[in-house]
């Protein structure tokens, strides 16, 4: 008997597949137990087993290996899991949107934000927008880099708050709202804060906590350090989590190299110090990415609000 091709499997799932089967698949993969899965999804153990058997029969392939302590996903199941997770996430988000739509006059905004967008633009404005526009329900998610653009391509978001992307997706437009730059941060009592006219070379003997290699901050830091006679002394924790970076800087007397927008609040509260250094610290601005035409009313209102907030600030 020949193996089913992708089109055949798709047609089977569309004709006879059920969301309950996918829910059971995910829970079994995560919990590894029919008994625990049954408790989570509100079914009997025999019901879970029958649901799984129906899905395996539909696909003509085993999805789990049974053993004495539970079940393990097969290679085929592992290939399927990321798609199923995305599908179930979309179903959950759809349920949220429908629930909001049932409330008279309520609109939903699917908002996606990068860390820089959240720290530099969103946090100072979000509560004020909610107070002024109580009829808009915001579903806020976070993503970085290519995941932002992938969400746009999949039509999973109505509006994105982020740094100016290298390439703006077709049919979308980006508006610069908040200028930004890199900054060197230190502990509040760091002796370097008392020095005037610091050059980049004056920092080569200090120890640094760095962001991950995929970040703009890490790339620019390494460019600036390329002329130093020896590699920078780096702390053995690499992170883009600002709260962790801030804590390590204070506890170990380190320096950090981060976007100013990410640490503005900590600097203002005196939790970190910011050094004035003679170096090229330019960085792309933060703003709003939105559909060029056909944007939801809630997305247009929020984008216009952020533009007004940026002008006010």
C-alpha positions in Angstrom: 0.0 0.0 0.0 1.4 3.4 -1.0 2.0 6.0 1.6 -0.4 9.0 1.6 1.0 12.2 0.2 0.6 15.7 1.7 -2.5 16.6 -0.3 -4.2 13.3 0.8 -3.4 14.0 4.4 -4.7 17.5 4.2 -7.9 16.4 2.7 -8.4 13.8 5.4 -7.8 16.3 8.2 -10.2 18.9 6.6 -12.9 16.3 6.1 -12.6 14.2 9.3 -10.2 15.9 11.6 -11.4 17.4 14.9 -9.9 20.1 17.2 -10.3 17.8 20.1 -7.9 15.3 18.5 -5.3 18.1 18.2 -5.8 19.1 21.8 -5.3 15.5 23.0 -2.2 15.3 20.8 -0.6 18.4 22.4 -1.4 17.4 25.9 -0.1 13.8 25.4 3.1 15.2 24.0 3.6 17.6 26.9 2.5 15.4 29.7 3.5 11.9 28.4 0.6 10.3 30.2 -2.9 9.2 29.2 -4.1 9.6 32.8 -2.9 13.1 33.2 -4.1 14.2 29.8 -7.5 12.9 30.6 -7.6 15.0 33.7 -6.5 18.1 31.9 -8.9 17.9 28.9 -11.9 16.6 30.9 -12.1 13.2 29.3 -11.9 9.6 30.5 -8.7 7.7 29.9 -10.5 5.4 27.4 -11.8 8.5 25.6 -8.3 9.9 25.3 -7.0 6.6 23.9 -9.9 6.4 21.4 -9.4 10.0 20.3 -5.7 9.3 19.7 -6.4 6.0 17.9 -8.9 7.9 15.6 -6.2 10.5 14.7 -3.5 7.9 14.1 -6.0 6.0 11.9 -6.8 9.1 10.0 -3.1 9.8 9.3 -2.2 6.2 8.8 0.8 6.5 11.1 1.6 6.0 14.8 2.0 9.3 16.8 3.1 7.9 20.1 5.1 4.9 21.4 3.5 3.3 24.4 5.6 2.2 27.3 5.1 1.2 31.0 5.3 4.8 32.3 3.2 6.5 29.6 3.8 7.6 26.0 6.5 9.1 23.9 6.0 11.1 20.7 7.2 9.4 17.5 9.4 11.4 15.0 6.3 12.0 12.9 4.5 13.5 16.0 7.4 15.8 16.7 7.3 17.1 13.1 3.6 17.8 13.5 3.7 19.5 17.0 4.8 23.0 16.0 2.0 23.3 13.4 -0.6 22.0 15.8 0.6 24.4 18.5 0.2 27.4 16.1 -3.2 26.2 15.1 -4.5 25.8 18.7 -3.0 29.2 19.6 -5.0 30.7 16.7 -8.2 29.0 17.9 -7.6 30.3 21.4 -7.1 33.8 20.1 -10.2 33.5 17.9 -12.2 32.6 20.9 -10.8 35.7 22.8 -11.8 37.9 19.8 -15.3 36.5 19.6 -15.9 36.9 23.3 -14.8 40.5 23.0 -17.1 41.1 20.0 -20.1 39.9 22.0 -19.6 42.9 24.3 -21.5 45.7 22.7 -19.3 48.3 20.9 -16.0 46.5 21.9 -13.2 46.3 19.4 -10.2 44.0 19.5 -6.6 45.0 18.7 -4.0 42.3 18.1 -0.8 44.2 19.1 2.7 42.8 18.7 5.7 44.5 20.3 9.4 44.0 20.5 11.3 44.6 23.7 12.6 47.9 22.4 9.1 48.9 21.3 7.6 48.0 24.7 10.2 49.8 26.7 10.7 52.8 24.4 7.1 53.5 23.3 4.4 51.2 24.6 4.8 51.3 28.4 4.6 55.0 28.8 1.4 55.1 26.7 -0.6 51.9 27.1 -2.5 52.7 30.3 -3.4 56.2 29.0 -4.8 54.7 25.8 -6.9 52.2 27.8 -8.4 55.0 29.9 -9.2 57.1 26.9 -10.5 54.2 24.7 -12.2 51.7 27.0 -14.1 50.2 24.0 -10.8 48.7 22.6 -9.6 45.4 23.9 -5.9 44.8 23.4 -4.3 41.4 22.9 -0.6 42.1 23.5 2.1 39.6 22.5 5.9 40.0 22.2 8.3 38.9 19.5 11.7 39.8 18.2 13.4 40.0 14.8 12.2 37.7 12.1 9.3 36.5 14.3 7.8 40.0 14.0 7.8 39.9 10.2 6.6 36.3 10.2 3.5 37.3 12.3 2.8 40.1 9.8 3.1 37.7 6.8 0.7 35.3 8.5 -1.8 38.1 9.3 -1.5 37.3 13.0 -1.3 40.9 14.1 -3.0 44.2 13.4 -0.2 46.5 14.5 3.5 46.2 15.5 5.5 48.4 17.8 9.2 47.9 17.1 12.4 49.3 15.9 12.6 50.3 12.2 12.8 47.0 10.3 15.5 46.4 7.7 12.8 45.6 5.2 9.2 46.8 5.5 6.7 44.1 4.5 4.7 44.7 1.3 1.5 46.5 2.0 2.7 47.8 5.3 4.2 51.1 6.3 6.5 52.1 9.2 6.4 55.5 11.0 9.4 56.6 13.1 8.2 57.9 16.4 11.0 57.8 19.0 14.7 58.3 18.4 17.1 55.9 20.1 20.8 55.2 20.6 23.1 52.8 22.3 24.3 53.6 25.7 26.9 52.3 28.2 25.4 51.6 31.6 27.1 51.0 34.9 26.3 50.7 38.6 25.1 54.0 40.2 28.3 54.3 42.2 30.7 53.4 39.4 33.8 55.7 39.6 33.7 56.2 35.8 30.6 58.4 36.2 32.8 61.1 37.7 35.2 61.2 34.6 34.7 63.6 31.8 35.5 63.1 28.1 35.5 59.3 28.2 36.6 57.7 24.9 35.7 54.2 23.9 39.3 53.1 24.5 39.0 54.1 28.1 36.5 51.2 28.6 38.7 48.3 27.4 39.9 47.2 30.8 36.4 46.8 32.3 34.3 43.7 32.4 31.0 43.6 30.4 27.7 41.8 30.4 26.5 41.4 26.8 23.3 40.7 24.9 23.0 37.6 22.7 24.9 37.4 19.5 21.7 38.0 17.4 21.1 41.5 18.8 22.0 44.8 17.3 23.6 45.8 20.6 26.0 42.8 20.4 26.9 43.4 16.8 27.7 47.1 17.4 29.6 46.4 20.6 31.9 44.0 18.7 32.4 46.5 15.9 33.5 49.1 18.4 35.9 46.7 20.2 37.5 45.5 17.0 40.4 48.0 17.4 41.2 47.0 21.0 44.5 45.2 21.4 42.8 42.2 23.2 39.2 40.9 23.3 36.8 42.5 25.8 36.5 40.9 29.2 33.0 39.3 29.2 31.0 38.1 32.2 29.9 34.4 31.7 26.1 35.3 31.4 24.8 36.4 28.1 21.2 37.8 28.2 18.9 40.2 26.5 16.7 40.4 29.7 17.2 43.9 30.9 16.2 43.2 34.5 18.9 40.5 34.7 21.5 42.8 33.0 20.7 45.5 35.5 21.0 43.2 38.5 24.4 41.8 37.3 25.8 45.3 36.6 25.0 46.4 40.1 26.1 43.2 41.9 29.4 42.7 40.0 30.4 46.2 39.0 30.0 45.4 35.3 29.4 47.6 32.2 26.5 47.0 29.8 26.0 48.1 26.2 22.3 48.4 25.4 19.7 50.5 23.6 19.0 53.6 25.7 15.2 53.0 25.3 15.6 49.7 27.2 17.1 51.2 30.3 15.7 54.7 30.3 13.4 53.9 33.3 16.2 52.3 35.3 18.5 55.3 34.7 15.8 57.8 35.6 15.1 55.9 38.9 18.8 55.8 39.7 19.1 52.1 39.5 21.7 52.4 36.8 24.1 55.1 35.7 24.7 56.0 32.0 28.1 57.0 30.8 28.7 59.7 28.2 31.2 58.2 25.8 32.7 59.6 22.6 31.7 56.9 20.1 29.3 56.3 17.3 26.2 55.0 19.2 23.6 55.6 16.5 20.6 53.3 16.4 17.4 53.0 14.3 14.3 54.7 15.8 11.3 53.0 17.3 7.9 53.3 15.8 4.8 51.7 14.5 4.4 49.2 11.6 0.8 49.0 10.3 -1.1 48.2 7.1 -0.8 50.9 4.5 -4.5 50.4 3.6 -7.4 48.6 5.2 -6.2 48.8 8.8 -8.7 48.0 11.5 -10.2 51.0 13.2 -8.7 49.9 16.5 -5.3 49.7 14.9 -5.6 53.1 13.3 -6.7 54.7 16.6 -3.9 53.2 18.5 -1.3 54.2 16.0 -2.6 57.7 15.9 -2.5 57.8 19.7 1.1 56.7 19.8 2.0 59.3 17.2 0.4 62.0 19.4 2.1 60.6 22.5 5.5 60.8 20.8 4.9 64.4 19.8 3.8 65.2 23.3 7.0 63.7 24.8 
